[in-house]
Amino acid sequence: MKSLFTIVLSLFATVTLTAQTTSVLPQMDKLVEPRYRVIVDNDFGGDPDGLFQLVHQILSPSTEIKGVIGSHLKPGDPFDASKNTAENAVKKVNETLEVMNLKNKFNVLQGSNDPLKDLKTPNVSEGAKAIVAEAMKADEKNPLFIVCGAGLTEVASAYLMEPKIADKIIVVWIGGPEYSDLATPPPGYTPLEYNLGIDIKAAQVVFN
């Protein structure tokens, strides 16, 4: 039996695909050329907001998706308390693409199932290797954006594997606590914001 989450996601993806992809996007593709290369990195096995973000990213004709990385959750996450959360994230991505009739249309990659152990040792995963490979390609016309909606394990690992990528990518990350003087903290607020808490060492590598 399908879960309520799967049913809602299926309805969302199907309606979006039918209403937009089959009518608007074919016309938009003729008018809009991709301006940016994008690698999408998210913990797709957790809160379903990541999958909704992926659907919207796919429907954007101004970006060319070079990879979708399923990354790990914080240990003990109620959505998936297993030790294979990155592996399960990939399964969620493939399930979503199948609902959208886009199976095998994108390069779906698994990130590490674990956070970094220290500030010098990368977690060598297919996701991290894909970031390095795409970043090192010469393409001045279309810059490479890494959009992260979870931890920074893959970005940090990619940098530790090849520091030259620092000048070749633009990382867009949703993470870190709110500025107390600019925004009201959300319900259940904790001093250590969730995405930062997924991999603190990775954030240190990236920001240092």
CYANA upper distance limits for C-alpha pairs under 8 A (distance plus 0.5 A):
  2 LYS  CA      6 THR  CA      6.55
  2 LYS  CA      7 ILE  CA      7.03
  3 SER  CA      7 ILE  CA      6.86
  4 LEU  CA      8 VAL  CA      6.62
  5 PHE  CA      9 LEU  CA      6.56
  5 PHE  CA     48 PRO  CA      8.37
  6 THR  CA     10 SER  CA      6.41
  7 ILE  CA     11 LEU  CA      6.66
  8 VAL  CA     12 PHE  CA      6.62
  9 LEU  CA     13 ALA  CA      6.47
  9 LEU  CA     52 PHE  CA      8.39
  9 LEU  CA     96 THR  CA      8.13
 10 SER  CA     14 THR  CA      6.38
 10 SER  CA     96 THR  CA      7.94
 10 SER  CA     99 VAL  CA      6.56
 11 LEU  CA     15 VAL  CA      6.44
 12 PHE  CA     16 THR  CA      6.45
 13 ALA  CA     17 LEU  CA      6.37
 13 ALA  CA     55 VAL  CA      7.51
 13 ALA  CA     96 THR  CA      8.03
 13 ALA  CA     99 VAL  CA      7.23
 13 ALA  CA    100 MET  CA      6.41
 14 THR  CA     18 THR  CA      6.46
 14 THR  CA     99 VAL  CA      7.28
 14 THR  CA    100 MET  CA      6.59
 15 VAL  CA     19 ALA  CA      6.33
 16 THR  CA     20 GLN  CA      6.19
 16 THR  CA     21 THR  CA      7.64
 17 LEU  CA     21 THR  CA      5.27
 17 LEU  CA     22 THR  CA      7.03
 17 LEU  CA    100 MET  CA      6.87
 18 THR  CA     22 THR  CA      6.01
 18 THR  CA     23 SER  CA      8.09
 19 ALA  CA     23 SER  CA      7.10
 19 ALA  CA     24 VAL  CA      8.31
 20 GLN  CA     24 VAL  CA      5.52
 20 GLN  CA     25 LEU  CA      6.74
 20 GLN  CA     59 LEU  CA      8.45
 21 THR  CA     25 LEU  CA      5.28
 21 THR  CA     26 PRO  CA      7.40
 21 THR  CA     59 LEU  CA      7.50
 22 THR  CA     26 PRO  CA      7.30
 23 SER  CA     27 GLN  CA      7.73
 24 VAL  CA     28 MET  CA      6.58
 25 LEU  CA     29 ASP  CA      6.32
 25 LEU  CA     59 LEU  CA      7.87
 25 LEU  CA     61 PRO  CA      7.67
 26 PRO  CA     30 LYS  CA      7.31
 27 GLN  CA     31 LEU  CA      7.24
 28 MET  CA     32 VAL  CA      6.19
 28 MET  CA     61 PRO  CA      7.19
 29 ASP  CA     33 GLU  CA      7.29
 29 ASP  CA     61 PRO  CA      6.54
 32 VAL  CA     61 PRO  CA      6.78
 32 VAL  CA     62 SER  CA      6.68
 33 GLU  CA     61 PRO  CA      7.49
 33 GLU  CA     62 SER  CA      6.46
 34 PRO  CA     61 PRO  CA      6.68
 34 PRO  CA     62 SER  CA      4.62
 34 PRO  CA     63 THR  CA      5.09
 34 PRO  CA     64 GLU  CA      6.16
 34 PRO  CA    142 ASN  CA      8.31
 35 ARG  CA     62 SER  CA      5.99
 35 ARG  CA     63 THR  CA      6.31
 35 ARG  CA     64 GLU  CA      8.16
 35 ARG  CA    141 LYS  CA      8.08
 35 ARG  CA    142 ASN  CA      6.00
 35 ARG  CA    143 PRO  CA      8.36
 36 TYR  CA     62 SER  CA      7.34
 36 TYR  CA     63 THR  CA      5.39
 36 TYR  CA     64 GLU  CA      6.67
 36 TYR  CA    142 ASN  CA      5.19
 36 TYR  CA    143 PRO  CA      5.99
 36 TYR  CA    144 LEU  CA      6.75
 36 TYR  CA    145 PHE  CA      7.59
 37 ARG  CA     63 THR  CA      6.35
 37 ARG  CA     64 GLU  CA      5.36
 37 ARG  CA     65 ILE  CA      6.51
 37 ARG  CA     66 LYS  CA      6.84
 37 ARG  CA    142 ASN  CA      6.37
 37 ARG  CA    143 PRO  CA      6.47
 37 ARG  CA    144 LEU  CA      5.19
 37 ARG  CA    145 PHE  CA      6.64
 38 VAL  CA     63 THR  CA      6.97
 38 VAL  CA     64 GLU  CA      6.43
 38 VAL  CA     65 ILE  CA      5.32
 38 VAL  CA     66 LYS  CA      6.22
 38 VAL  CA     67 GLY  CA      7.74
 38 VAL  CA    144 LEU  CA      6.20
 38 VAL  CA    145 PHE  CA      5.33
 38 VAL  CA    146 ILE  CA      6.36
 38 VAL  CA    147 VAL  CA      7.62
 39 ILE  CA     65 ILE  CA      6.37
 39 ILE  CA     66 LYS  CA      5.88
 39 ILE  CA     67 GLY  CA      5.30
 39 ILE  CA     68 VAL  CA      6.33
 39 ILE  CA     69 ILE  CA      7.94
 39 ILE  CA    131 ILE  CA      8.00
 39 ILE  CA    144 LEU  CA      8.09
 39 ILE  CA    145 PHE  CA      6.87
 39 ILE  CA    146 ILE  CA      5.41
 39 ILE  CA    147 VAL  CA      6.84
 40 VAL  CA     54 LEU  CA      7.99
 40 VAL  CA     65 ILE  CA      7.92
 40 VAL  CA     67 GLY  CA      6.81
 40 VAL  CA     68 VAL  CA      5.25
 40 VAL  CA     69 ILE  CA      6.53
 40 VAL  CA    146 ILE  CA      6.61
 40 VAL  CA    147 VAL  CA      5.66
 40 VAL  CA    148 CYS  CA      6.93
 41 ASP  CA     68 VAL  CA      6.49
 41 ASP  CA     69 ILE  CA      5.10
 41 ASP  CA     70 GLY  CA      6.72
 41 ASP  CA     71 SER  CA      7.10
 41 ASP  CA    146 ILE  CA      7.51
 41 ASP  CA    147 VAL  CA      6.48
 41 ASP  CA    148 CYS  CA      5.29
 41 ASP  CA    149 GLY  CA      7.07
 41 ASP  CA    150 ALA  CA      7.90
 42 ASN  CA     50 GLY  CA      6.71
 42 ASN  CA     69 ILE  CA      6.95
 42 ASN  CA     70 GLY  CA      6.17
 42 ASN  CA     71 SER  CA      6.04
 42 ASN  CA    148 CYS  CA      6.15
 42 ASN  CA    149 GLY  CA      5.41
 42 ASN  CA    150 ALA  CA      5.66
 42 ASN  CA    151 GLY  CA      8.10
 43 ASP  CA     47 ASP  CA      8.48
 43 ASP  CA     50 GLY  CA      7.35
 43 ASP  CA     70 GLY  CA      6.19
 43 ASP  CA     71 SER  CA      5.17
 43 ASP  CA     72 HIS  CA      6.01
 43 ASP  CA     73 LEU  CA      6.38
 43 ASP  CA     85 THR  CA      8.38
 43 ASP  CA     86 ALA  CA      7.47
 43 ASP  CA     89 ALA  CA      6.60
 43 ASP  CA    149 GLY  CA      7.64
 43 ASP  CA    150 ALA  CA      6.12
 43 ASP  CA    151 GLY  CA      8.26
 44 PHE  CA     48 PRO  CA      7.26
 44 PHE  CA     50 GLY  CA      5.94
 44 PHE  CA     51 LEU  CA      6.51
 44 PHE  CA     70 GLY  CA      6.48
 44 PHE  CA     71 SER  CA      7.66
 44 PHE  CA     89 ALA  CA      5.08
 44 PHE  CA     90 VAL  CA      7.75
 44 PHE  CA     92 LYS  CA      6.84
 44 PHE  CA     93 VAL  CA      7.25
 45 GLY  CA     70 GLY  CA      8.37
 45 GLY  CA     72 HIS  CA      8.41
 45 GLY  CA     73 LEU  CA      8.04
 45 GLY  CA     79 PHE  CA      7.57
 45 GLY  CA     80 ASP  CA      7.35
 45 GLY  CA     85 THR  CA      6.90
 45 GLY  CA     86 ALA  CA      7.82
 45 GLY  CA     88 ASN  CA      6.38
 45 GLY  CA     89 ALA  CA      4.64
 45 GLY  CA     90 VAL  CA      8.27
 45 GLY  CA     92 LYS  CA      6.73
 46 GLY  CA     50 GLY  CA      8.35
 46 GLY  CA     73 LEU  CA      7.31
 46 GLY  CA     77 ASP  CA      8.15
 46 GLY  CA     79 PHE  CA      5.67
 46 GLY  CA     80 ASP  CA      7.15
 46 GLY  CA     89 ALA  CA      8.22
 47 ASP  CA     79 PHE  CA      7.51
 48 PRO  CA     52 PHE  CA      7.10
 49 ASP  CA     53 GLN  CA      6.66
 50 GLY  CA     54 LEU  CA      6.74
 50 GLY  CA    149 GLY  CA      7.31
 51 LEU  CA     55 VAL  CA      6.81
 51 LEU  CA     93 VAL  CA      7.68
 51 LEU  CA     96 THR  CA      7.96
 52 PHE  CA     56 HIS  CA      6.93
 53 GLN  CA     57 GLN  CA      6.62
 54 LEU  CA     58 ILE  CA      6.64
 55 VAL  CA     59 LEU  CA      6.85
 56 HIS  CA     60 SER  CA      6.96
 57 GLN  CA     63 THR  CA      8.33
 58 ILE  CA     65 ILE  CA      7.93
 65 ILE  CA    106 PHE  CA      7.94
 66 LYS  CA    106 PHE  CA      8.00
 66 LYS  CA    107 ASN  CA      7.38
 66 LYS  CA    134 GLU  CA      8.14
 67 GLY  CA    106 PHE  CA      7.02
 67 GLY  CA    107 ASN  CA      5.39
 67 GLY  CA    108 VAL  CA      6.43
 67 GLY  CA    109 LEU  CA      7.48
 67 GLY  CA    130 ALA  CA      7.97
 68 VAL  CA    106 PHE  CA      7.75
 68 VAL  CA    107 ASN  CA      6.70
 68 VAL  CA    108 VAL  CA      5.28
 68 VAL  CA    109 LEU  CA      6.47
 69 ILE  CA     90 VAL  CA      7.87
 69 ILE  CA    108 VAL  CA      6.50
 69 ILE  CA    109 LEU  CA      5.24
 69 ILE  CA    110 GLN  CA      6.10
 69 ILE  CA    111 GLY  CA      6.54
 69 ILE  CA    127 GLY  CA      6.05
 70 GLY  CA     86 ALA  CA      5.82
 70 GLY  CA     87 GLU  CA      7.57
 70 GLY  CA     88 ASN  CA      8.42
 70 GLY  CA     89 ALA  CA      5.34
 70 GLY  CA     90 VAL  CA      5.45
 70 GLY  CA     93 VAL  CA      7.97
 70 GLY  CA    108 VAL  CA      8.05
 70 GLY  CA    109 LEU  CA      6.79
 70 GLY  CA    110 GLN  CA      5.60
 70 GLY  CA    111 GLY  CA      6.12
 70 GLY  CA    127 GLY  CA      8.31
 71 SER  CA     85 THR  CA      7.77
 71 SER  CA     86 ALA  CA      5.01
 71 SER  CA     87 GLU  CA      8.37
 71 SER  CA     89 ALA  CA      7.07
 71 SER  CA    110 GLN  CA      7.10
 71 SER  CA    111 GLY  CA      5.23
 71 SER  CA    112 SER  CA      6.89
 71 SER  CA    113 ASN  CA      7.52
 71 SER  CA    150 ALA  CA      8.07
 71 SER  CA    151 GLY  CA      8.08
 71 SER  CA    153 THR  CA      8.38
 71 SER  CA    154 GLU  CA      8.13
 72 HIS  CA     84 ASN  CA      8.14
 72 HIS  CA     85 THR  CA      5.46
 72 HIS  CA     86 ALA  CA      4.74
 72 HIS  CA     87 GLU  CA      8.46
 72 HIS  CA     89 ALA  CA      7.92
 72 HIS  CA    111 GLY  CA      7.47
 72 HIS  CA    112 SER  CA      7.01
 72 HIS  CA    113 ASN  CA      5.63
 72 HIS  CA    114 ASP  CA      7.13
 72 HIS  CA    115 PRO  CA      8.42
 72 HIS  CA    151 GLY  CA      8.11
 72 HIS  CA    198 ILE  CA      8.35
 73 LEU  CA     77 ASP  CA      7.02
 73 LEU  CA     80 ASP  CA      8.22
 73 LEU  CA     85 THR  CA      6.44
 73 LEU  CA     86 ALA  CA      7.74
 73 LEU  CA    113 ASN  CA      8.46
 73 LEU  CA    150 ALA  CA      8.22
 73 LEU  CA    151 GLY  CA      8.27
 73 LEU  CA    198 ILE  CA      6.73
 74 LYS  CA    194 TYR  CA      8.29
 74 LYS  CA    197 GLY  CA      7.46
 74 LYS  CA    198 ILE  CA      5.02
 74 LYS  CA    199 ASP  CA      8.21
 75 PRO  CA     81 ALA  CA      7.00
 75 PRO  CA     82 SER  CA      8.39
 75 PRO  CA     83 LYS  CA      8.08
 75 PRO  CA    198 ILE  CA      8.19
 76 GLY  CA     80 ASP  CA      7.60
 76 GLY  CA     81 ALA  CA      4.89
 76 GLY  CA     82 SER  CA      7.77
 77 ASP  CA     81 ALA  CA      5.58
 80 ASP  CA     85 THR  CA      6.96
 81 ALA  CA     85 THR  CA      8.16
 83 LYS  CA    113 ASN  CA      7.20
 84 ASN  CA     88 ASN  CA      6.73
 84 ASN  CA    113 ASN  CA      6.14
 85 THR  CA     89 ALA  CA      6.51
 85 THR  CA    113 ASN  CA      6.49
 86 ALA  CA     90 VAL  CA      6.99
 86 ALA  CA    110 GLN  CA      6.58
 86 ALA  CA    111 GLY  CA      6.28
 86 ALA  CA    112 SER  CA      6.75
 86 ALA  CA    113 ASN  CA      5.54
 87 GLU  CA     91 LYS  CA      7.22
 87 GLU  CA    110 GLN  CA      6.59
 87 GLU  CA    111 GLY  CA      8.17
 87 GLU  CA    113 ASN  CA      7.66
 88 ASN  CA     92 LYS  CA      6.94
 89 ALA  CA     93 VAL  CA      6.87
 89 ALA  CA    110 GLN  CA      8.38
 90 VAL  CA     94 ASN  CA      6.76
 90 VAL  CA    108 VAL  CA      7.38
 90 VAL  CA    109 LEU  CA      7.41
 90 VAL  CA    110 GLN  CA      6.61
 91 LYS  CA     95 GLU  CA      6.60
 92 LYS  CA     96 THR  CA      6.69
 93 VAL  CA     97 LEU  CA      6.72
 93 VAL  CA    108 VAL  CA      8.08
 94 ASN  CA     98 GLU  CA      6.57
 94 ASN  CA    103 LYS  CA      7.22
 94 ASN  CA    108 VAL  CA      8.15
 95 GLU  CA     99 VAL  CA      6.84
 96 THR  CA    100 MET  CA      6.90
 97 LEU  CA    101 ASN  CA      6.68
 97 LEU  CA    102 LEU  CA      5.39
 97 LEU  CA    103 LYS  CA      5.56
 97 LEU  CA    104 ASN  CA      8.41
 98 GLU  CA    102 LEU  CA      6.17
 98 GLU  CA    103 LYS  CA      5.26
102 LEU  CA    106 PHE  CA      8.33
109 LEU  CA    126 GLU  CA      6.34
109 LEU  CA    127 GLY  CA      5.75
109 LEU  CA    130 ALA  CA      8.49
110 GLN  CA    125 SER  CA      7.37
110 GLN  CA    126 GLU  CA      6.26
110 GLN  CA    127 GLY  CA      5.99
111 GLY  CA    125 SER  CA      5.87
111 GLY  CA    126 GLU  CA      6.66
111 GLY  CA    127 GLY  CA      5.24
111 GLY  CA    128 ALA  CA      7.30
111 GLY  CA    154 GLU  CA      6.88
112 SER  CA    123 ASN  CA      6.82
112 SER  CA    124 VAL  CA      7.86
112 SER  CA    125 SER  CA      6.06
112 SER  CA    127 GLY  CA      8.25
112 SER  CA    153 THR  CA      7.93
112 SER  CA    154 GLU  CA      7.77
114 ASP  CA    123 ASN  CA      8.40
115 PRO  CA    123 ASN  CA      8.33
115 PRO  CA    153 THR  CA      6.60
115 PRO  CA    198 ILE  CA      7.56
115 PRO  CA    199 ASP  CA      5.65
115 PRO  CA    201 LYS  CA      8.20
115 PRO  CA    202 ALA  CA      7.91
116 LEU  CA    121 THR  CA      7.66
116 LEU  CA    122 PRO  CA      7.23
116 LEU  CA    123 ASN  CA      6.92
116 LEU  CA    153 THR  CA      7.11
116 LEU  CA    157 SER  CA      8.48
116 LEU  CA    199 ASP  CA      7.26
116 LEU  CA    201 LYS  CA      6.61
116 LEU  CA    202 ALA  CA      6.74
117 LYS  CA    121 THR  CA      7.57
117 LYS  CA    201 LYS  CA      8.10
118 ASP  CA    201 LYS  CA      7.00
119 LEU  CA    201 LYS  CA      6.54
119 LEU  CA    202 ALA  CA      7.76
119 LEU  CA    204 GLN  CA      8.03
119 LEU  CA    205 VAL  CA      6.59
120 LYS  CA    160 LEU  CA      7.20
121 THR  CA    157 SER  CA      8.03
121 THR  CA    160 LEU  CA      7.45
122 PRO  CA    156 ALA  CA      7.71
122 PRO  CA    157 SER  CA      4.72
122 PRO  CA    158 ALA  CA      7.72
122 PRO  CA    160 LEU  CA      6.19
122 PRO  CA    161 MET  CA      6.96
123 ASN  CA    128 ALA  CA      8.32
123 ASN  CA    153 THR  CA      8.08
123 ASN  CA    154 GLU  CA      8.04
123 ASN  CA    157 SER  CA      6.08
124 VAL  CA    128 ALA  CA      6.76
124 VAL  CA    129 LYS  CA      7.45
124 VAL  CA    157 SER  CA      7.18
124 VAL  CA    158 ALA  CA      8.38
124 VAL  CA    161 MET  CA      8.45
125 SER  CA    129 LYS  CA      6.71
125 SER  CA    154 GLU  CA      8.15
126 GLU  CA    130 ALA  CA      6.59
127 GLY  CA    131 ILE  CA      6.95
127 GLY  CA    154 GLU  CA      6.82
128 ALA  CA    132 VAL  CA      7.00
128 ALA  CA    154 GLU  CA      5.31
128 ALA  CA    155 VAL  CA      7.08
128 ALA  CA    157 SER  CA      6.52
128 ALA  CA    158 ALA  CA      5.28
129 LYS  CA    133 ALA  CA      6.67
129 LYS  CA    158 ALA  CA      6.95
130 ALA  CA    134 GLU  CA      6.58
131 ILE  CA    135 ALA  CA      6.42
131 ILE  CA    154 GLU  CA      8.45
131 ILE  CA    155 VAL  CA      7.90
131 ILE  CA    158 ALA  CA      6.78
132 VAL  CA    136 MET  CA      6.64
132 VAL  CA    158 ALA  CA      6.20
132 VAL  CA    159 TYR  CA      8.20
132 VAL  CA    161 MET  CA      8.28
132 VAL  CA    162 GLU  CA      7.20
132 VAL  CA    165 ILE  CA      7.20
133 ALA  CA    137 LYS  CA      7.26
134 GLU  CA    144 LEU  CA      8.30
135 ALA  CA    144 LEU  CA      7.11
135 ALA  CA    165 ILE  CA      6.37
135 ALA  CA    168 LYS  CA      6.31
135 ALA  CA    169 ILE  CA      6.77
136 MET  CA    165 ILE  CA      7.19
136 MET  CA    168 LYS  CA      7.74
139 ASP  CA    143 PRO  CA      7.22
143 PRO  CA    168 LYS  CA      8.11
143 PRO  CA    169 ILE  CA      7.51
143 PRO  CA    170 ILE  CA      8.25
144 LEU  CA    168 LYS  CA      7.61
144 LEU  CA    169 ILE  CA      5.67
144 LEU  CA    170 ILE  CA      6.80
145 PHE  CA    169 ILE  CA      6.30
145 PHE  CA    170 ILE  CA      5.24
145 PHE  CA    171 VAL  CA      6.28
145 PHE  CA    172 VAL  CA      7.60
146 ILE  CA    169 ILE  CA      7.51
146 ILE  CA    170 ILE  CA      6.68
146 ILE  CA    171 VAL  CA      5.29
146 ILE  CA    172 VAL  CA      6.63
147 VAL  CA    171 VAL  CA      6.53
147 VAL  CA    172 VAL  CA      5.29
147 VAL  CA    173 TRP  CA      6.60
148 CYS  CA    152 LEU  CA      7.67
148 CYS  CA    171 VAL  CA      7.88
148 CYS  CA    172 VAL  CA      6.57
148 CYS  CA    173 TRP  CA      5.27
148 CYS  CA    174 ILE  CA      6.97
149 GLY  CA    173 TRP  CA      6.59
149 GLY  CA    174 ILE  CA      5.80
149 GLY  CA    175 GLY  CA      8.05
149 GLY  CA    195 ASN  CA      8.08
150 ALA  CA    173 TRP  CA      8.20
150 ALA  CA    174 ILE  CA      7.46
150 ALA  CA    175 GLY  CA      7.76
150 ALA  CA    195 ASN  CA      5.42
150 ALA  CA    196 LEU  CA      8.39
150 ALA  CA    198 ILE  CA      7.90
151 GLY  CA    175 GLY  CA      8.31
151 GLY  CA    195 ASN  CA      5.53
151 GLY  CA    196 LEU  CA      6.69
151 GLY  CA    197 GLY  CA      8.17
151 GLY  CA    198 ILE  CA      5.79
151 GLY  CA    199 ASP  CA      6.28
151 GLY  CA    202 ALA  CA      8.17
151 GLY  CA    203 ALA  CA      8.29
152 LEU  CA    156 ALA  CA      6.50
152 LEU  CA    196 LEU  CA      8.48
152 LEU  CA    199 ASP  CA      7.16
152 LEU  CA    202 ALA  CA      5.94
152 LEU  CA    203 ALA  CA      6.48
152 LEU  CA    206 VAL  CA      8.25
153 THR  CA    157 SER  CA      6.46
153 THR  CA    199 ASP  CA      6.89
153 THR  CA    202 ALA  CA      5.71
153 THR  CA    203 ALA  CA      8.34
154 GLU  CA    158 ALA  CA      6.46
155 VAL  CA    159 TYR  CA      6.75
155 VAL  CA    202 ALA  CA      8.32
155 VAL  CA    206 VAL  CA      7.98
156 ALA  CA    160 LEU  CA      6.70
156 ALA  CA    202 ALA  CA      5.74
156 ALA  CA    203 ALA  CA      7.83
156 ALA  CA    205 VAL  CA      6.38
156 ALA  CA    206 VAL  CA      6.18
157 SER  CA    161 MET  CA      6.59
157 SER  CA    202 ALA  CA      8.13
158 ALA  CA    162 GLU  CA      6.61
158 ALA  CA    163 PRO  CA      8.26
158 ALA  CA    165 ILE  CA      8.37
159 TYR  CA    163 PRO  CA      5.20
159 TYR  CA    164 LYS  CA      7.93
159 TYR  CA    165 ILE  CA      6.79
159 TYR  CA    166 ALA  CA      7.28
159 TYR  CA    206 VAL  CA      8.42
164 LYS  CA    168 LYS  CA      7.82
165 ILE  CA    169 ILE  CA      6.72
174 ILE  CA    195 ASN  CA      7.90
175 GLY  CA    193 GLU  CA      7.39
175 GLY  CA    194 TYR  CA      7.96
175 GLY  CA    195 ASN  CA      5.70
175 GLY  CA    196 LEU  CA      6.22
176 GLY  CA    192 LEU  CA      8.10
176 GLY  CA    193 GLU  CA      5.91
176 GLY  CA    194 TYR  CA      8.30
176 GLY  CA    195 ASN  CA      7.43
176 GLY  CA    196 LEU  CA      6.11
177 PRO  CA    191 PRO  CA      7.45
177 PRO  CA    192 LEU  CA      7.43
177 PRO  CA    193 GLU  CA      5.73
178 GLU  CA    182 LEU  CA      8.11
178 GLU  CA    183 ALA  CA      6.77
178 GLU  CA    184 THR  CA      8.18
178 GLU  CA    185 PRO  CA      6.92
179 TYR  CA    183 ALA  CA      6.51
180 SER  CA    184 THR  CA      7.19
180 SER  CA    185 PRO  CA      7.71
185 PRO  CA    189 TYR  CA      6.46
189 TYR  CA    193 GLU  CA      8.15
192 LEU  CA    196 LEU  CA      7.37
192 LEU  CA    197 GLY  CA      6.59
193 GLU  CA    197 GLY  CA      6.54
194 TYR  CA    198 ILE  CA      6.85
195 ASN  CA    199 ASP  CA      8.01
196 LEU  CA    200 ILE  CA      6.15
196 LEU  CA    203 ALA  CA      7.24
199 ASP  CA    203 ALA  CA      7.12
200 ILE  CA    204 GLN  CA      6.82
201 LYS  CA    205 VAL  CA      6.75
202 ALA  CA    206 VAL  CA      6.81
203 ALA  CA    207 PHE  CA      6.51
204 GLN  CA    208 ASN  CA      6.12
